[in-house]
Amino acid sequence: MLRGHFQSDALRVVERLTLIEPNTIHYEATIEDPRLYTRPWTIALPLRRNLEYSEIWEEACHEGISGTSTISNLRDVGYKVYPGIRPPGER
């Protein structure tokens, strides 16, 4: 294992995609690597269809946003935060 590489050749990832509503997919991934982690762990999030027209922006740079942008800057230009996650300071 090299520093910063949090996986070994024993890594196993199981991804599950479940349609839970006509416009929402539940994404879940379980990560298992017995050489690095004491037990498997899981991440989950919804993938929601965008029903409103929107432009696809390039992720590298947006007008008015610097490399040190904050969450409030991102909200100002239309990014939506996943419900259930609160930025630091809003807990």
Secondary structure, 3 states (H helix, E strand, C coil): CCCCCCCCCCCEEEEEEEEEECCEEEEEEEEECCCCCCCCEEEEEEEECCCCCCCCCCCCCCCCCCCCCCHHHHHHCCCCCCCCCCCCCCC
